[in-house]
């Protein structure tokens, strides 16, 4: 019980430390002290002439890129944007910065190509990134015309355009990271927290036989963190593989429904449990098919985004509408904690789903009604992921407390069931159980003991004194045979001691110690005298039988032989 309580304190301390660190670092990340003032001015280029597949957009008038709408883009469709670079003070390390959505990108300055991305990859049938482009411009750029050509490589690759900025490369990169400071923190926190959970799982699974639920929760946390980092192109900054962010973004998004369904599967019972097991198998099969088609360059990952949203929404319905967070209905205190834990996850999942819907609405508005889909974020999914992760962690903590109480209760019941209430020794049931666990091929000794004179004390002095005699004798047994495999009371005035392994070597010393202890007790006792008859047998005496029960019966016969001899000696002396 003490060990369980210590584990509960450790779990509470760990949970509190994690959330304390989270909110502390979140506060620091939001603090203005981390804001860096740009060394040079960053300019958003305006007054663009746009053409789509060679046809002027908006009758050839100049427009802001955020207002451009190009619905129904097909593979091979192109969009060209032209404007003049601003005149003024020369900008060191001048760089154009903009986002691309799975398109071949070509940049020209006064008709001379200065940048190209994705041409060879597209010809090889490979998927292009959904990410950022940073294009160095010539030193003498003032007033020169810049042309950016985007050629779609996926159906509906983009329908709106994002802003194009001109600035110093270091300043642009700093601004990029500052704008994504909170998403970067959320993503890194989720990934690190999930990694800590995963590192802890082997101990829980192998040593304590825990449910796989925490493992599925860690997978959800990891996938949410990777999705946030991928969506905001943060892998692209630190990787030489520019498509990595896009790969991570879509794979983590497609894997998350399977992980969530697996987690819900551990909560469910009956038909809903079987349904979510089917969902997990279906999701994993779909992901395997998507990866095969992607690797073979038949259909890329991005083609399944709408299907993934629909499947995820359908899989959420049974959990959200048929459980309402009330999965367990037991009336015990542990059942109450379990219900609270389940409802926390239910609320966390509902918040995550609600955040996803809100972000999807903003994305649809930007994609189909203008605003620049390339720059749309997922703030509500990020916050929802954090809240859902906290709910999963809180659920695991509450389950731990609930099961701790159940373990303590079970331990207390077992202690009552296996303990003699008067002496505190193991009772007959426990003694028989230990004897059944003994192996005849491994060394052990069974000592059968009978406390002399109990009936006389009960008859002459009453049962209260008889009980005092029993508790005194039991205390002597505990003191002399401390640490032995079993010290038990078989009933009445009969006791048993079992010694195994190396304990057998101290048999004679322990019996002599018991005799001395009873002698010392008799020096202070005025109403009765302690005396014991005993017999012992070992499993080495194979000629008496090869069963543990035979060894015990042999020890019992020898105990009665000793009792009979003592009685005869007393009668002879009389």
C-alpha positions in Angstrom: 0.0 0.0 0.0 2.8 2.4 0.8 4.4 1.6 -2.6 1.1 2.4 -4.3 0.8 5.7 -2.5 4.4 6.6 -3.4 3.6 5.9 -7.1 0.5 8.2 -6.8 2.6 11.0 -5.4 5.2 10.5 -8.1 2.5 10.6 -10.8 1.0 13.7 -9.3 4.3 15.4 -9.0 5.3 14.5 -12.6 1.9 15.7 -14.0 2.1 19.0 -12.1 5.7 19.6 -13.2 4.9 19.0 -16.8 2.0 21.5 -16.8 4.0 24.0 -14.7 6.8 23.9 -17.2 4.3 24.2 -20.1 2.6 27.3 -18.8 6.0 28.9 -17.7 7.5 28.4 -21.2 4.3 29.5 -22.8 4.5 32.7 -20.9 8.1 33.2 -21.8 7.4 32.5 -25.5 4.6 35.1 -25.5 6.8 37.7 -23.7 7.8 40.7 -25.8 11.4 40.2 -24.6 11.7 37.6 -27.4 10.5 40.1 -30.1 13.4 41.1 -32.3 13.3 44.4 -34.2 14.1 44.0 -37.8 17.4 45.6 -39.0 15.9 46.5 -42.4 12.4 47.3 -43.6 10.3 44.5 -45.0 8.1 45.6 -47.9 5.0 43.8 -49.1 4.9 44.2 -52.9 1.7 45.6 -54.4 0.2 46.5 -57.8 0.5 43.2 -59.5 -0.5 42.3 -63.0 -1.9 38.8 -63.0 -2.6 36.4 -65.8 -4.0 32.9 -65.7 -3.0 30.5 -68.5 -2.0 33.5 -70.6 -5.2 35.4 -70.1 -5.1 38.7 -68.1 -6.9 38.7 -64.7 -9.3 41.5 -63.9 -9.1 43.0 -67.4 -5.4 43.6 -67.0 -5.7 46.0 -64.1 -3.2 45.8 -61.2 -4.5 44.1 -58.1 -3.5 43.0 -54.6 -2.6 39.3 -54.5 -4.9 38.6 -51.6 -7.9 39.6 -53.7 -7.0 37.2 -56.6 -9.4 34.2 -57.0 -8.5 31.4 -59.4 -11.1 28.6 -58.9 -10.8 25.2 -60.6 -7.0 25.0 -61.1 -6.0 21.9 -63.0 -2.6 20.2 -63.3 -0.5 22.2 -65.7 -2.5 25.5 -65.3 -0.2 28.4 -64.6 -0.5 31.8 -63.0 1.9 34.7 -63.7 2.3 37.7 -61.5 4.3 40.8 -62.5 5.3 43.9 -60.6 8.2 46.4 -60.4 10.6 46.1 -57.5 10.6 49.3 -55.4 13.2 52.0 -55.8 15.0 53.5 -52.8 17.8 52.6 -50.5 19.7 49.5 -51.6 18.8 46.5 -49.3 21.7 44.2 -48.4 20.9 40.5 -49.0 17.6 41.4 -50.8 15.3 38.4 -51.0 11.8 37.7 -52.2 9.6 35.8 -49.8 6.3 34.0 -50.6 4.5 30.8 -50.2 3.8 28.1 -52.8 1.1 25.4 -52.8 2.4 22.4 -54.7 3.4 24.2 -57.8 6.4 24.5 -60.0 7.9 27.9 -59.2 9.9 30.1 -61.6 11.1 33.6 -60.9 12.4 36.0 -63.5 14.0 39.5 -63.1 13.7 41.5 -66.3 13.2 38.3 -68.3 16.2 36.5 -66.8 15.4 33.4 -64.7 16.9 33.7 -61.2 15.1 30.9 -59.4 13.4 27.6 -60.2 11.8 24.9 -58.0 10.1 21.6 -58.7 10.5 21.2 -62.5 12.5 18.0 -62.5 10.5 16.6 -59.5 7.3 17.2 -61.3 8.6 15.5 -64.4 9.5 12.5 -62.3 6.0 12.4 -60.9 7.0 13.3 -57.4 5.0 15.5 -55.0 6.0 19.1 -54.5 6.0 21.0 -51.3 3.4 23.2 -49.7 5.9 25.6 -48.2 7.9 28.8 -48.5 10.1 30.2 -51.2 13.0 32.6 -50.5 14.5 33.9 -53.7 17.7 36.1 -53.7 17.5 39.0 -56.1 20.4 40.8 -57.9 22.2 43.6 -56.2 20.9 46.2 -58.7 17.2 45.4 -58.4 15.6 48.8 -58.0 12.8 49.4 -60.5 13.3 46.1 -62.3 10.4 43.9 -63.2 9.8 40.7 -61.3 7.8 37.8 -62.8 6.7 34.9 -60.7 5.1 31.9 -62.5 3.3 29.2 -60.6 2.3 26.0 -62.4 -0.1 23.7 -60.6 1.1 20.1 -60.2 -2.0 18.8 -58.3 -5.7 19.3 -59.0 -6.9 22.4 -57.2 -3.3 23.1 -56.0 -4.3 26.7 -55.1 -7.2 29.0 -55.7 -6.0 32.2 -54.1 -2.6 33.9 -53.8 -0.6 35.0 -50.8 1.5 38.2 -50.4 5.0 38.5 -51.7 7.5 40.4 -49.5 10.9 41.9 -50.2 13.4 42.2 -47.4 16.8 41.1 -46.0 17.1 37.3 -45.9 17.9 37.2 -42.1 15.1 39.6 -41.3 12.6 37.5 -43.3 13.6 34.3 -41.6 13.4 36.0 -38.2 9.9 37.3 -39.0 8.9 33.8 -40.3 10.0 32.3 -37.0 8.5 35.0 -34.8 5.1 34.7 -36.5 5.2 30.9 -35.8 6.7 31.2 -32.3 3.6 29.8 -30.5 2.8 27.1 -33.0 6.5 26.0 -32.8 6.3 25.9 -29.0 3.0 23.9 -29.2 4.4 21.5 -31.7 7.7 20.9 -29.9 6.0 20.6 -26.5 3.6 18.0 -27.8 6.4 16.0 -29.5 8.7 16.1 -26.4 5.8 15.3 -24.1 4.8 12.3 -26.3 8.4 11.1 -26.4 8.6 11.1 -22.6 5.4 9.1 -22.4 6.7 6.6 -25.0 10.0 6.2 -23.1 8.0 5.5 -19.9 5.8 2.9 -21.6 8.1 -0.1 -21.7 8.3 0.0 -17.9 4.5 0.3 -17.6 3.7 -2.4 -20.1 6.4 -5.0 -19.2 6.7 -4.5 -15.4 3.2 -3.4 -14.4 1.1 -4.8 -17.2 -0.6 -1.5 -17.9 -3.3 -0.9 -20.5 -2.0 0.3 -23.9 -4.2 3.4 -23.5 -1.3 5.6 -22.5 0.7 4.4 -25.6 -2.2 5.4 -27.9 -2.5 8.7 -26.1 1.2 9.3 -26.6 0.8 8.5 -30.4 -2.0 11.1 -30.6 0.1 13.7 -28.8 3.1 13.0 -31.1 1.0 13.1 -34.3 -0.7 16.4 -33.2 2.7 18.0 -32.5 4.2 16.8 -35.9 1.1 18.0 -37.7 1.4 21.5 -36.2 5.2 21.6 -37.1 4.5 20.3 -40.6 1.6 22.6 -41.3 3.6 25.7 -40.4 6.6 24.6 -42.5 8.9 24.4 -39.5 10.6 21.2 -40.7 11.5 22.9 -43.9 13.6 25.5 -42.1 15.8 22.8 -40.5 15.9 20.2 -43.2 17.7 19.9 -46.6 14.6 18.0 -47.9 12.1 20.8 -48.8 9.1 18.4 -49.1 9.6 17.1 -45.5 7.1 19.5 -43.9 4.4 18.5 -46.4 5.1 14.8 -46.0 5.0 15.1 -42.2 1.9 17.3 -42.3 -0.2 14.9 -44.4 1.0 11.6 -42.9 0.4 12.8 -39.3 -3.0 14.1 -40.3 -3.9 10.7 -41.9 -2.5 8.7 -39.0 -4.3 10.7 -36.3 -7.8 9.2 -36.8 -6.4 5.7 -36.4 -4.6 6.7 -33.2 -7.7 8.4 -31.8 -9.9 5.4 -32.7 -7.4 3.1 -31.0 -7.6 5.2 -27.9 -11.4 5.3 -27.9 -11.4 1.5 -28.5 -9.7 1.1 -25.1 -12.6 3.1 -23.5 -15.5 1.3 -25.1 -17.4 -1.9 -24.3 -19.5 -4.2 -26.4 -20.6 -3.3 -29.9 -18.9 0.2 -29.8 -15.6 -1.5 -28.9 -15.9 -3.8 -31.9 -16.9 -0.9 -34.1 -13.8 1.1 -33.2 -11.6 -1.9 -33.7 -13.0 -2.1 -37.2 -12.3 1.7 -37.6 -8.7 1.2 -36.6 -8.1 -1.6 -39.0 -9.9 0.3 -41.8 -7.8 3.5 -41.2 -4.5 1.6 -41.2 -5.5 -0.2 -44.4 -6.3 3.1 -46.0 -3.0 4.6 -44.9 -1.1 1.7 -46.3 -2.9 2.1 -49.6 -2.2 5.8 -49.7 1.5 5.3 -49.1 1.7 2.6 -51.8 0.0 4.8 -54.4 2.2 7.8 -53.3 5.5 5.9 -53.5 4.5 4.6 -56.9 3.7 8.2 -58.0 0.1 7.2 -59.0 -1.8 9.5 -56.6 0.0 11.8 -54.2 -0.8 12.2 -50.5 -2.7 15.5 -50.9 -5.4 13.9 -53.0 -7.0 12.2 -50.0 -7.5 15.3 -47.8 -11.2 15.6 -48.3 -11.8 11.9 -47.9 -9.8 12.0 -44.7 -11.9 14.8 -43.3 -15.1 12.9 -44.1 -13.9 9.6 -42.6 -12.7 11.3 -39.5 -16.0 13.1 -39.0 -17.9 9.8 -39.5 -15.7 7.9 -37.0 -16.3 10.7 -34.4 -20.1 10.3 -34.5 -20.4 7.1 -32.4 -18.2 8.5 -29.7 -19.6 12.0 -29.6 -23.3 11.1 -29.8 -23.6 7.7 -28.3 -21.4 7.9 -25.2 -21.5 11.6 -24.2 -18.6 11.0 -22.0 -20.5 8.6 -19.7 -18.8 5.4 -20.6 -18.7 4.0 -17.0 -21.7 3.9 -14.7 -20.4 2.2 -11.6 -21.5 3.8 -8.3 -18.3 3.3 -6.4 -15.8 6.0 -5.7 -13.5 4.5 -8.3 -16.3 4.5 -10.8 -17.0 8.2 -10.2 -13.3 9.0 -10.9 -13.4 6.9 -14.0 -16.5 8.8 -15.2 -14.9 12.1 -14.6 -11.8 11.0 -16.5 -13.9 9.8 -19.4 -15.8 13.0 -19.6 -12.6 15.1 -19.5 -11.4 13.2 -22.6 -14.9 13.6 -24.2 -14.7 17.4 -23.6 -11.1 17.5 -24.8 -12.0 15.6 -28.0 -15.0 17.8 -28.6 -12.8 20.9 -28.2 -10.3 19.5 -30.7 -13.0 18.6 -33.2 -14.6 22.0 -32.7 -11.2 23.7 -33.3 -10.7 21.7 -36.4 -14.1 22.8 -37.7 -13.4 26.4 -37.0 -10.0 26.3 -38.7 -11.5 24.4 -41.7 -14.1 27.2 -42.0 -11.4 29.9 -42.1 -9.4 27.8 -44.6 -12.5 27.4 -46.9 -13.2 31.1 -46.7 -9.6 31.9 -47.6 -9.5 29.3 -50.4 -12.8 30.0 -52.1 -13.6 33.6 -51.0 -10.1 35.2 -51.0 -7.6 36.1 -48.4 -4.6 33.9 -49.3 -5.0 30.2 -48.4 -1.2 29.8 -48.2 -1.0 32.0 -45.1 -4.0 30.6 -43.2 -3.0 29.0 -39.9 -4.5 26.4 -37.5 -4.6 28.2 -34.2 -7.8 26.4 -32.9 -6.4 23.0 -33.8 -3.2 23.8 -32.0 -5.0 24.9 -28.9 -7.4 22.0 -29.2 -4.5 19.6 -29.4 -3.0 21.0 -26.3 -6.3 20.7 -24.4 -7.0 17.2 -25.7 -3.5 16.1 -24.6 -4.1 17.6 -21.2 -7.4 15.8 -21.0 -5.7 12.5 -22.0 -3.0 13.1 -19.3 -5.5 14.0 -16.7 -7.6 10.9 -17.6 -4.5 8.7 -17.1 -3.8 10.4 -13.8 -7.4 9.9 -12.6 -7.4 6.3 -13.7 -4.2 5.9 -11.7 -5.8 7.4 -8.6 -8.9 5.2 -9.2 -7.0 2.0 -9.7 -4.7 2.9 -6.7 -7.8 3.0 -4.5 -9.0 -0.2 -6.0 -5.6 -1.8 -5.4 -5.5 -0.6 -1.8 -9.1 -1.9 -1.2 -8.2 -5.2 -2.8 -5.0 -5.4 -0.7 -7.0 -4.7 2.5 -9.6 -7.3 1.6 -6.9 -9.8 0.8 -5.2 -9.0 4.1 -8.4 -9.6 6.0 -9.1 -12.8 4.0 -5.6 -14.3 4.7 -4.9 -13.0 8.2 -5.9 -14.6 11.5 -7.8 -11.8 13.3 -6.6 -12.7 16.8 -2.8 -13.3 16.3 -2.2 -11.3 13.1 -0.5 -14.4 11.6 -1.4 -16.0 8.3 -4.6 -18.0 8.6 -5.3 -21.6 7.5 -6.4 -20.5 4.0 -3.2 -18.6 3.4 -1.1 -21.4 4.9 -2.7 -24.0 2.6 -2.2 -21.6 -0.3 1.5 -21.2 0.4 1.9 -25.0 0.8 0.3 -25.5 -2.7 2.9 -23.1 -4.1 5.9 -25.1 -2.8 7.9 -27.2 -5.3 8.9 -30.6 -4.2 12.3 -30.2 -6.0 13.2 -27.0 -4.2 14.4 -27.1 -0.6 11.9 -26.3 2.1 11.1 -27.2 5.7 7.6 -27.4 7.3 7.4 -27.0 11.1 4.1 -28.0 12.8 3.7 -26.5 16.3 1.2 -27.0 19.0 1.0 -24.7 22.0 0.6 -26.8 25.1 -2.0 -26.1 27.8 -4.4 -23.9 26.0 -7.5 -26.0 27.0 -6.6 -25.9 30.6 -6.1 -22.1 30.6 -9.5 -21.6 28.8 -11.2 -23.9 31.3 -9.6 -22.5 34.4 -9.0 -18.8 33.6 -11.4 -18.1 30.8 -11.1 -17.5 27.1 -9.8 -14.0 27.6 -6.7 -15.4 29.2 -6.6 -18.1 26.6 -6.6 -15.4 23.9 -3.8 -13.6 25.7 -1.8 -16.8 25.8 -2.3 -17.2 22.0 -1.3 -13.7 21.2 1.8 -13.9 23.4 2.8 -17.2 21.7 2.2 -15.7 18.2 4.4 -12.7 19.1 7.2 -15.1 20.1 6.8 -16.9 16.8 7.0 -13.6 14.9 10.1 -12.5 16.7 12.0 -15.8 16.3 11.0 -16.6 12.8 10.9 -13.1 11.3 11.6 -13.1 7.6 10.7 -16.8 7.0 8.4 -17.7 4.1 5.3 -18.3 6.3 4.3 -18.0 10.0 0.7 -19.1 10.3 -2.0 -20.3 12.6 -3.8 -23.4 11.4 -6.6 -23.1 14.0 -7.0 -23.4 17.8 -3.6 -24.0 19.3 -2.0 -25.3 16.1 0.6 -23.2 14.2 2.9 -23.7 11.2 6.1 -22.2 10.0 7.5 -22.8 6.4 11.2 -22.1 5.6 12.5 -22.2 2.0 15.8 -22.1 0.3 18.7 -20.8 2.4 16.3 -20.3 5.3 16.5 -24.0 5.9 20.1 -23.8 7.2 19.0 -21.9 10.3 16.2 -24.3 11.3 17.9 -25.6 14.6 19.0 -22.1 15.6 15.4 -20.7 15.2 13.9 -23.6 17.2 16.4 -23.0 20.0 15.6 -19.3 19.9 11.9 -20.0 20.3 12.6 -22.2 23.3 14.6 -19.4 24.9 12.0 -16.8 24.1 9.3 -18.9 25.8 11.5 -19.4 28.8 11.9 -15.6 29.1 8.2 -15.1 28.8 7.6 -17.6 31.6 9.8 -15.6 34.0 7.3 -12.7 33.9 4.1 -14.7 33.5 2.2 -15.6 36.7 -1.1 -17.1 35.5 0.1 -19.8 33.0 3.2 -21.3 31.5 4.2 -21.2 27.8 5.2 -24.5 26.3 5.3 -25.8 22.7 5.5 -29.2 21.0 6.8 -29.2 17.5 7.9 -31.5 14.7 9.4 -30.7 11.4 10.1 -32.4 8.0 12.0 -31.5 4.9 11.4 -32.3 1.2 14.7 -34.1 1.3 13.0 -37.0 3.1 11.7 -38.4 -0.2 11.0 -41.9 1.2 8.0 -40.4 3.1 6.4 -39.2 -0.1 6.8 -36.8 -3.0 3.9 -34.5 -2.2 4.0 -31.3 -0.1 1.0 -32.6 1.8 3.0 -35.7 2.8 5.8 -33.5 4.2 3.3 -31.5 6.3 1.7 -34.7 7.6 5.1 -36.1 8.6 5.9 -32.9 10.5 2.5 -33.0 12.2 3.0 -36.7 13.3 6.4 -35.8 14.7 4.8 -32.9 16.6 2.3 -35.3 18.2 5.1 -37.7 19.0 6.9 -34.9 20.9 3.7 -34.0 22.7 3.1 -37.6 23.7 6.7 -38.0 25.0 6.4 -34.9 27.1 3.1 -36.1 28.6 4.7 -39.4 29.4 7.7 -37.7 31.0 5.4 -35.6 33.2 3.5 -38.7 34.3 6.7 -40.5 35.1 8.0 -37.6 37.2 4.7 -37.5 39.0 
